[in-house]
Amino acid sequence: MYIDSHCHINFPELAVRMPEILSKMAENKVTHALCVSVDLPDFPQVLALAEEYPHIYASVGVHPDYEDTPEPSVDQLVELSAHPKIVAIGETGLDYFRLQGDLEWQRERFRVHIRASRITRKPLIIHTRAASEDTIRIMQEEGAGTDKGGVAGVMHCFTESLEVAEAAIAMGFYISFSGIVTFKSAKQLQAVARAVPLDRILIETDSPYLAPVPHRGKMNEPGFVCHVAEYLAVLKDVPLATVAQQTTDNFFNLFKVVRS
C-alpha cells in the first residue's frame, strides 16, 4: 500500500471530483492521504475533508507564497491544531523563487510555525525553494529538529541538494519526493534520491500539481503517488514492496497516525 503524504485535494479542481479521486486512490492501493493547508481562510475546507473521510488527514498552516492573506499567530496555530485529525503544522517555509524584495515577513511566518510545532509536538511540513540556506539556518535557530528539542517533520517536494537533505536528516527530518523525481530532466534530484536512506523517505503528489510520469502534464491526484514509489524502487534497485512498506511506516512514525 501507499500513502500520499502531501496533497491539496481541497483545491476546487480536485474537490469537484472527490468520488473519482477516492476511487482512484483505492484502485491504486493508496490507503491514506494528508491534505495540506496553505492559508487560514481555506483551512475549514481542509479540516472538513479530514472529518468526513477516516483515511484523510490534515495540517494547518500558511504557505510562504501567500503574501496577501491573514497572518497566523503561534496561539492560533496551536488552537487550530488541537483537532485530532490535524497531524502537522504547515506547509511553511521559505520561497525566494516566486517572490522578490524584502521577505522578512516570510522568515517571521516560518518562525511562528516552528514555535507552534514545538508547543504542539506536531511535525512541520516545510517548503523551501531557492532559499535553502536561510531555511536550514532558521530551522536550527528555532530548534525545529529533534536534536534541539523540536519534533522535526518533512522537507516536502524536495528539489534541493544532497547537502541540504543531509542537514535536514541530521535534525530528524524526512525527505519527501514528488513526481518531479520521475522527470527525465531531474538527474541531480535522482542522484539525491539514490543517496537518501529509505527509512528517511516519504512519497507525495503535491496534487493537483507535478503529475509523475506516465501522467506528466495532466492534473495530478493522490492515486498517482504509486508511480513515485515505482520510480524510486527502480532508482534505488530495491523491490517495490520494500519502498511501499517503508514509506508507509515512515508516514505513520512521523505523523503518529494510528494505523487503520
MOFEN-V707002 format. One record per residue. N is the residue number from 1. RES is the residue in three letters. SS is DSSP state (a for helix, b for strand, c for the rest). Layout:
# MOFEN-V707002
n: [N:N]
res: [RES:RES]
ss: [SS:SS]
This chain:
# MOFEN-V707002
n: [1:2:3:4:5:6:7:8:9:10:11:12:13:14:15:16:17:18:19:20:21:22:23:24:25:26:27:28:29:30:31:32:33:34:35:36:37:38:39:40:41:42:43:44:45:46:47:48:49:50:51:52:53:54:55:56:57:58:59:60:61:62:63:64:65:66:67:68:69:70:71:72:73:74:75:76:77:78:79:80:81:82:83:84:85:86:87:88:89:90:91:92:93:94:95:96:97:98:99:100:101:102:103:104:105:106:107:108:109:110:111:112:113:114:115:116:117:118:119:120:121:122:123:124:125:126:127:128:129:130:131:132:133:134:135:136:137:138:139:140:141:142:143:144:145:146:147:148:149:150:151:152:153:154:155:156:157:158:159:160:161:162:163:164:165:166:167:168:169:170:171:172:173:174:175:176:177:178:179:180:181:182:183:184:185:186:187:188:189:190:191:192:193:194:195:196:197:198:199:200:201:202:203:204:205:206:207:208:209:210:211:212:213:214:215:216:217:218:219:220:221:222:223:224:225:226:227:228:229:230:231:232:233:234:235:236:237:238:239:240:241:242:243:244:245:246:247:248:249:250:251:252:253:254:255:256:257:258:259:260]
res: [MET:TYR:ILE:ASP:SER:HIS:CYS:HIS:ILE:ASN:PHE:PRO:GLU:LEU:ALA:VAL:ARG:MET:PRO:GLU:ILE:LEU:SER:LYS:MET:ALA:GLU:ASN:LYS:VAL:THR:HIS:ALA:LEU:CYS:VAL:SER:VAL:ASP:LEU:PRO:ASP:PHE:PRO:GLN:VAL:LEU:ALA:LEU:ALA:GLU:GLU:TYR:PRO:HIS:ILE:TYR:ALA:SER:VAL:GLY:VAL:HIS:PRO:ASP:TYR:GLU:ASP:THR:PRO:GLU:PRO:SER:VAL:ASP:GLN:LEU:VAL:GLU:LEU:SER:ALA:HIS:PRO:LYS:ILE:VAL:ALA:ILE:GLY:GLU:THR:GLY:LEU:ASP:TYR:PHE:ARG:LEU:GLN:GLY:ASP:LEU:GLU:TRP:GLN:ARG:GLU:ARG:PHE:ARG:VAL:HIS:ILE:ARG:ALA:SER:ARG:ILE:THR:ARG:LYS:PRO:LEU:ILE:ILE:HIS:THR:ARG:ALA:ALA:SER:GLU:ASP:THR:ILE:ARG:ILE:MET:GLN:GLU:GLU:GLY:ALA:GLY:THR:ASP:LYS:GLY:GLY:VAL:ALA:GLY:VAL:MET:HIS:CYS:PHE:THR:GLU:SER:LEU:GLU:VAL:ALA:GLU:ALA:ALA:ILE:ALA:MET:GLY:PHE:TYR:ILE:SER:PHE:SER:GLY:ILE:VAL:THR:PHE:LYS:SER:ALA:LYS:GLN:LEU:GLN:ALA:VAL:ALA:ARG:ALA:VAL:PRO:LEU:ASP:ARG:ILE:LEU:ILE:GLU:THR:ASP:SER:PRO:TYR:LEU:ALA:PRO:VAL:PRO:HIS:ARG:GLY:LYS:MET:ASN:GLU:PRO:GLY:PHE:VAL:CYS:HIS:VAL:ALA:GLU:TYR:LEU:ALA:VAL:LEU:LYS:ASP:VAL:PRO:LEU:ALA:THR:VAL:ALA:GLN:GLN:THR:THR:ASP:ASN:PHE:PHE:ASN:LEU:PHE:LYS:VAL:VAL:ARG:SER]
ss: [c:b:b:b:b:b:b:c:c:c:c:a:a:a:a:c:c:a:a:a:a:a:a:a:a:a:a:c:c:b:b:b:b:b:b:c:c:c:c:c:c:c:a:a:a:a:a:a:a:a:a:a:c:c:c:b:b:b:b:b:c:c:c:c:c:c:c:c:c:c:c:c:c:a:a:a:a:a:a:a:c:c:c:c:c:b:b:b:b:b:b:b:b:b:b:c:c:c:c:c:c:c:c:a:a:a:a:a:a:a:a:a:a:a:a:a:a:a:a:a:c:c:b:b:b:b:b:b:b:c:c:a:a:a:a:a:a:a:a:a:a:c:c:c:c:a:a:a:c:c:c:c:b:b:b:c:c:c:c:c:c:a:a:a:a:a:a:a:a:a:c:c:c:b:b:b:b:c:a:a:a:a:c:c:c:c:a:a:a:a:a:a:a:a:a:c:c:a:a:a:b:b:b:c:c:c:b:c:c:c:c:c:c:c:c:c:c:c:c:c:c:a:a:a:a:a:a:a:a:a:a:a:a:a:a:a:c:c:c:a:a:a:a:a:a:a:a:a:a:a:a:a:a:a:a:c:c:c:c:c]
